[in-house]
Amino acid sequence: MSSRHKFLLVLGFVIAGVVSYGLTNLDGNGSARLPPSTFSTQPNGYKAAFLLLEELKLPTARLRSRYTRLDSVNRVLIVLDPHLVPFSRKEIESLIQWVRSGNTLILFHGGPKIRSPLKPVVGRSGESEAMKRADSKGRSAVNRGSLAEKLDLVLSRARRGGRSTVEVSLPKLYGVNRLSVSNHTRWKGVEGKWTTLVEDKEGPIIVSRKMGRGEVTAISDASMASNGALPLEHNVRLIPALVLQKGKPDKVLFDEYHRGYTAAESFWHYAAASVFGWILVQVLVAGVLWIYSRRASHAGRYRSLKRPAGRSSLEYVRGMANVFESSRAGTAALDAIVNRFLGQLSRKTGIPLKNMEHEADARIESLVGLQAGSSDLIRECREAIRAGTETPRILTLARRLGRVQALVNRRPRQGIPVAVPPTDKPTSAKAQ
């Protein structure tokens, strides 16, 4: 190896080491660009709410797949704002059907705006038409493409900030008497569609809506479930009260998929979701065709035994003769010739074919006499066929049968005798 190649090799190892070190020692502050989640211990994260339900011995889990995979009944899905991954139309349809079948959706909206939204899921569509319409109407960025908008909920933002305490007197929210709510967001335009559970002078805060056998509860302030605001007033009791309002559910799911935390999928999932799926299908089809072609090459090209159109009968006869000769099937050839001759003789004499087998020799003798060795010809042919031995006698019998067939074909066709009834007319003297 030359010195130049050694230098390039060492330089490649150095560059690879630097890149690996940079990837494994990224700045921890970069996670601030990610949306708050149940993995985050920051004040705006939701890990405390997740651990709270676990401490209450509730079956809690993180949903890291699409809404199209939601199943079962008596489950609760908690969706916390904000989101990175857009909600597709198919997902929304599956979610609504899932709620109608008897499940519960709890939506915390009005979360913090992400300055630099990331797109961790490749291949997803961008902003929907509803999001574009929202931009044209001047809605704030916190409301674009959100799950609340898909459910016909509109969020209004107030100019004043800070927090305020709201008194709650609702049997549905057991143990919740006061809530610490941000003054930043409220619902608007929910009259007639949604039932208001908690509100203040700024507007509705918690609303609910029946969907089939299930229910949707929407909270306009997502900070109430955050790590920083959960200890304030009775905020810590809100989520358990909403989850347990119909009894203990079979499962409580926190949506992490739309915040960018997707579950590790199998190789086949990625292959089916990308262009490699089509490549694998094409390779599979090509492999099947190749195997089939190899098998066909061993069997030979298919050729029909029927006489092709446009070819002479003599060529077909020679071809069939070659088949019988190569297969050493002289007895089979003789059997075919005898059967064909008996069919012709049956039509010639007017005797049914099933009766011709025992009367063939007698009929041949009545037609051609003892010419060309016709005596007992059919009987001898049948004996040779039953013996099944390839002997020169088979060829001799075939030649005799050919000569007799030529003689029979020269004779006129014999009709079946018909009895003529007697008449009463007088006969002439000459006839007498």
C-alpha positions in Angstrom: 0.0 0.0 0.0 1.4 3.4 -1.0 1.9 6.3 1.4 -0.9 8.2 -0.2 -3.4 5.4 0.3 -2.3 5.0 4.0 -2.8 8.8 4.5 -6.3 8.7 3.0 -7.2 5.6 5.2 -6.1 7.3 8.4 -7.9 10.5 7.4 -11.1 8.6 6.8 -10.9 7.0 10.3 -10.4 10.5 11.8 -13.4 12.0 10.0 -15.5 9.0 11.0 -14.5 9.4 14.7 -15.3 13.1 14.7 -18.7 12.5 13.2 -19.5 9.7 15.6 -18.5 11.9 18.6 -20.6 14.7 17.3 -23.7 12.5 16.9 -23.3 10.9 20.4 -22.6 14.2 22.1 -25.3 16.6 20.8 -26.1 19.6 22.7 -28.8 18.8 25.3 -30.5 22.1 24.8 -31.5 21.1 21.3 -34.3 19.1 22.9 -36.0 22.4 23.7 -37.1 22.5 20.1 -39.1 19.3 20.5 -42.7 19.5 21.8 -43.4 18.8 25.5 -44.2 15.2 26.0 -44.7 12.6 28.7 -40.9 11.9 28.4 -40.1 15.5 29.4 -39.3 16.6 33.0 -39.2 20.3 32.0 -41.9 22.6 33.5 -43.9 22.5 30.2 -43.6 18.7 29.9 -46.2 16.1 30.9 -44.3 13.4 32.6 -45.8 14.1 36.0 -49.3 13.4 34.7 -48.2 10.1 33.2 -46.5 9.0 36.4 -49.5 10.1 38.4 -51.8 7.7 36.6 -49.3 5.0 37.0 -49.2 5.6 40.8 -53.0 5.3 40.8 -52.5 1.8 39.4 -54.2 2.7 36.1 -53.2 0.8 33.0 -51.2 3.6 31.4 -49.3 3.5 28.1 -47.9 5.7 25.4 -49.5 5.6 21.9 -46.7 5.6 19.4 -48.6 4.6 16.3 -51.3 6.1 14.1 -55.0 6.4 15.1 -55.8 3.8 12.5 -54.4 1.2 14.9 -56.7 2.1 17.8 -58.9 -0.8 18.8 -60.9 -2.3 21.7 -63.6 -0.6 23.8 -63.5 1.2 27.2 -60.3 2.9 26.6 -59.2 6.5 27.1 -57.0 8.5 24.8 -55.3 11.7 26.1 -54.1 14.1 23.5 -51.8 16.9 24.7 -51.0 20.0 22.6 -48.8 20.9 20.7 -48.1 18.5 17.8 -45.5 18.0 15.1 -47.0 15.2 12.9 -50.1 16.3 11.0 -53.4 14.5 11.5 -54.4 12.8 8.3 -58.1 12.5 7.2 -58.0 8.7 7.5 -56.7 9.0 11.1 -59.5 11.5 12.0 -62.2 9.1 10.5 -60.7 6.2 12.5 -60.6 8.3 15.7 -64.2 9.4 15.4 -65.3 5.8 14.7 -63.2 4.6 17.7 -65.0 7.2 20.0 -68.4 6.2 18.7 -67.8 2.6 19.6 -67.7 3.4 23.3 -64.2 5.0 24.0 -63.3 8.4 25.5 -61.1 11.1 24.0 -59.6 13.8 26.3 -58.1 16.7 24.4 -55.8 19.3 26.1 -55.4 22.2 23.6 -53.8 25.6 23.6 -50.2 24.5 24.3 -47.1 26.4 23.6 -46.2 27.3 20.1 -43.0 25.5 18.7 -40.7 28.0 17.0 -39.0 25.5 14.7 -41.4 22.6 13.9 -39.6 19.4 13.0 -40.9 16.8 10.7 -39.7 13.4 12.1 -42.0 11.3 9.9 -40.9 11.4 6.2 -43.5 11.1 3.5 -46.4 12.7 5.2 -48.4 15.4 3.5 -48.0 19.0 4.5 -50.6 21.4 5.6 -54.1 20.3 4.8 -56.7 22.5 3.1 -58.3 23.2 6.5 -55.0 24.6 7.7 -54.7 26.8 4.7 -58.2 28.1 5.2 -57.3 28.8 8.8 -54.3 30.9 7.7 -56.5 32.9 5.3 -59.0 33.7 8.1 -56.2 35.0 10.3 -56.2 32.4 13.0 -53.2 32.0 15.2 -50.5 29.5 14.5 -51.4 27.5 17.7 -54.7 26.5 16.1 -53.5 25.4 12.7 -54.0 21.8 11.6 -54.8 20.8 15.2 -57.1 18.0 16.4 -59.4 20.6 17.9 -60.0 22.1 14.5 -60.7 18.7 13.0 -63.5 18.4 15.7 -65.0 21.8 14.9 -63.5 23.6 17.9 -62.2 27.1 17.6 -59.7 28.5 20.1 -59.5 32.2 20.8 -56.4 33.9 22.3 -56.7 36.7 24.9 -54.3 39.6 25.1 -53.8 39.4 28.8 -51.6 36.7 30.3 -51.1 35.2 33.7 -53.2 32.7 35.5 -56.5 32.8 37.4 -58.4 30.5 39.7 -61.8 29.2 38.5 -64.3 27.7 40.9 -65.7 24.3 39.8 -69.0 22.8 41.1 -69.7 19.8 38.9 -70.4 16.2 40.1 -68.9 14.9 37.0 -65.5 16.2 38.1 -65.4 14.5 41.5 -63.0 16.2 44.0 -62.2 19.1 41.7 -63.3 22.4 43.3 -60.8 24.9 42.0 -58.6 25.0 38.9 -55.6 27.2 38.0 -56.2 28.2 34.4 -54.1 30.3 32.0 -55.9 33.5 30.8 -54.3 33.1 27.4 -56.8 30.8 25.6 -60.6 30.0 25.7 -63.1 28.2 23.4 -65.5 30.1 21.3 -68.5 29.3 19.2 -69.4 26.0 21.1 -73.0 26.8 21.7 -75.4 24.2 20.5 -72.7 21.7 19.6 -70.8 21.2 22.8 -71.8 21.1 26.5 -69.9 23.6 28.7 -68.6 22.1 31.9 -66.3 24.8 33.2 -66.2 28.4 32.2 -65.4 31.9 33.5 -66.1 35.4 32.2 -63.5 35.0 29.5 -65.3 32.0 28.0 -65.6 28.2 28.1 -62.6 26.2 29.4 -63.8 22.6 29.5 -66.5 21.4 27.1 -67.8 17.9 26.2 -69.7 16.2 23.4 -71.4 12.8 23.1 -70.4 10.7 20.0 -72.3 7.5 19.8 -71.5 5.5 22.9 -68.4 7.5 23.6 -67.6 11.0 24.6 -65.1 13.8 23.8 -63.8 16.2 26.5 -61.8 19.2 25.3 -59.8 21.6 27.6 -58.7 24.9 26.2 -55.6 25.2 28.4 -53.0 22.4 28.0 -50.7 23.9 30.6 -53.1 22.6 33.4 -51.6 19.1 32.8 -48.0 20.3 32.6 -45.3 19.5 35.2 -45.2 23.2 36.3 -49.0 23.8 36.7 -50.1 20.4 37.9 -49.5 21.1 41.6 -51.6 24.4 41.4 -55.0 24.3 43.1 -56.8 21.0 42.2 -55.2 20.6 38.7 -53.7 17.3 39.9 -57.2 15.9 40.4 -58.5 16.9 36.9 -57.0 14.2 34.8 -57.9 11.3 37.2 -61.5 12.7 37.5 -61.8 12.8 33.7 -60.4 9.3 33.2 -62.5 7.7 36.0 -65.8 9.4 35.3 -67.2 6.2 33.8 -65.3 3.8 36.0 -61.8 2.3 35.6 -60.9 2.0 31.9 -59.1 -0.9 30.4 -56.3 1.3 29.1 -55.2 4.9 29.3 -53.2 6.1 26.2 -51.1 9.2 25.9 -50.6 10.2 22.3 -46.9 10.5 21.6 -47.0 9.6 17.9 -48.1 13.1 16.8 -45.3 14.7 18.8 -42.8 12.7 16.8 -42.1 9.7 19.1 -42.9 6.8 16.8 -42.5 3.1 17.7 -39.8 1.2 15.9 -41.3 -0.6 13.0 -40.3 -3.8 11.3 -38.3 -4.0 8.1 -41.5 -5.1 6.2 -43.3 -2.0 7.4 -40.7 0.4 6.0 -40.4 -1.7 2.8 -44.2 -1.5 2.3 -44.3 2.3 3.0 -41.6 3.1 0.5 -40.5 2.5 -3.0 -38.5 -0.5 -1.9 -41.9 -2.3 -1.6 -42.4 -2.1 -5.3 -38.9 -3.2 -5.9 -39.4 -6.3 -3.8 -42.6 -7.1 -5.6 -40.9 -6.8 -9.0 -38.0 -9.0 -7.9 -40.5 -11.6 -6.6 -42.4 -11.6 -9.8 -39.2 -11.8 -11.9 -38.0 -14.8 -9.7 -41.3 -16.6 -10.2 -41.1 -16.1 -14.0 -37.5 -17.2 -14.0 -38.3 -20.4 -12.1 -41.2 -21.1 -14.4 -39.1 -20.6 -17.5 -36.4 -23.0 -16.2 -39.1 -25.6 -15.5 -40.5 -25.1 -19.0 -37.1 -25.5 -20.6 -36.8 -29.0 -19.1 -40.3 -30.0 -20.2 -39.9 -28.7 -23.8 -42.1 -26.5 -25.8 -45.8 -27.4 -25.8 -47.1 -28.7 -29.0 -50.7 -29.8 -29.6 -51.5 -33.2 -31.1 -54.3 -31.7 -33.2 -53.4 -31.1 -36.8 -52.5 -27.5 -37.2 -54.4 -25.4 -39.8 -52.6 -25.0 -43.1 -50.7 -28.3 -42.9 -51.3 -31.4 -45.1 -52.8 -34.5 -43.5 -49.8 -36.5 -44.7 -47.5 -34.3 -42.7 -49.7 -34.8 -39.6 -49.7 -38.6 -40.2 -45.9 -38.7 -40.5 -45.6 -36.6 -37.3 -47.9 -39.0 -35.4 -46.0 -41.9 -36.8 -42.7 -40.5 -35.5 -44.3 -40.0 -32.0 -45.4 -43.7 -31.9 -42.0 -44.9 -33.2 -39.9 -42.8 -30.8 -42.1 -44.0 -27.9 -41.9 -47.7 -29.1 -45.7 -47.7 -29.0 -46.5 -49.9 -32.0 -49.3 -51.7 -30.3 -50.9 -48.3 -29.4 -50.6 -47.2 -33.1 -52.1 -50.4 -34.3 -55.0 -50.1 -31.8 -55.7 -46.5 -33.1 -55.6 -47.8 -36.7 -58.0 -50.7 -36.0 -60.5 -48.4 -34.1 -60.5 -45.9 -37.0 -61.0 -48.7 -39.5 -63.9 -50.2 -37.5 -65.5 -46.8 -37.4 -65.3 -46.5 -41.2 -66.6 -50.1 -41.6 -69.6 -49.3 -39.3 -70.6 -46.3 -41.4 -70.1 -48.4 -44.6 -72.3 -51.3 -43.5 -74.8 -49.4 -41.3 -74.1 -51.6 -38.3 -73.6 -50.0 -34.9 -70.0 -49.7 -33.7 -70.6 -51.6 -30.5 -71.7 -54.6 -32.6 -69.0 -54.3 -35.2 -66.3 -55.7 -32.9 -67.6 -59.3 -33.2 -68.9 -59.1 -36.8 -66.0 -57.2 -38.3 -64.2 -60.2 -39.9 -67.5 -61.5 -41.4 -68.4 -58.1 -42.8 -64.9 -57.7 -44.3 -65.2 -61.1 -46.0 -68.6 -60.3 -47.4 -67.3 -57.0 -48.9 -63.9 -58.0 -50.3 -63.8 -61.8 -50.0 -60.4 -63.3 -49.1 -58.4 -60.6 -50.9 -55.2 -59.1 -49.3 -55.3 -61.6 -46.5 -58.5 -60.4 -45.0 -59.4 -63.6 -43.2 -59.6 -63.1 -39.4 -57.7 -59.8 -39.7 -59.4 -58.0 -36.9 -59.1 -61.0 -34.5 -55.3 -61.2 -35.2 -54.9 -57.5 -34.7 -56.7 -57.6 -31.3 -54.5 -60.6 -30.2 -51.3 -58.6 -31.1 -52.6 -55.6 -29.2 -53.4 -57.6 -26.1 -49.9 -59.2 -26.2 -48.4 -55.7 -26.1 -45.1 -56.9 -27.5 -43.2 -55.0 -30.2 -42.7 -57.5 -33.0 -42.4 -57.3 -36.8 -45.9 -58.9 -36.9 -47.5 -55.6 -35.8 -46.1 -53.9 -38.9 -47.3 -56.7 -41.1 -50.8 -56.6 -39.6 -50.9 -52.8 -40.1 -50.0 -53.2 -43.8 -52.7 -55.9 -44.3 -55.2 -53.6 -42.6 -54.2 -50.8 -45.0 -54.7 -52.9 -48.1 -58.1 -54.2 -46.8 -59.2 -50.6 -46.0 -58.3 -49.5 -49.5 -60.5 -52.4 -50.9 -63.4 -51.6 -48.6 -63.3 -47.9 -49.6 -63.7 -48.9 -53.3 -66.9 -50.8 -52.6 -70.2 -48.9 -52.7 -72.0 -48.3 -49.4 -74.4 -51.1 -48.4 -77.8 -50.0 -47.1 -79.8 -51.8 -44.5 -82.3 -54.1 -46.2 -85.9 -52.9 -45.9 -88.9 -55.3 -46.2 -91.4 -54.3 -48.9 -95.0 -55.0 -48.0 -97.1 -57.1 -50.6 -99.6 -55.3 -52.8 -102.9 -56.4 -54.2 -102.3 -55.1 -57.7 -102.4 -57.8 -60.4 -99.1 -58.8 -61.9 -98.5 -59.0 -65.6 -98.2 -62.2 -67.6 -94.5 -61.6 -68.2 -94.0 -61.1 -64.4 -95.8 -64.4 -63.8 
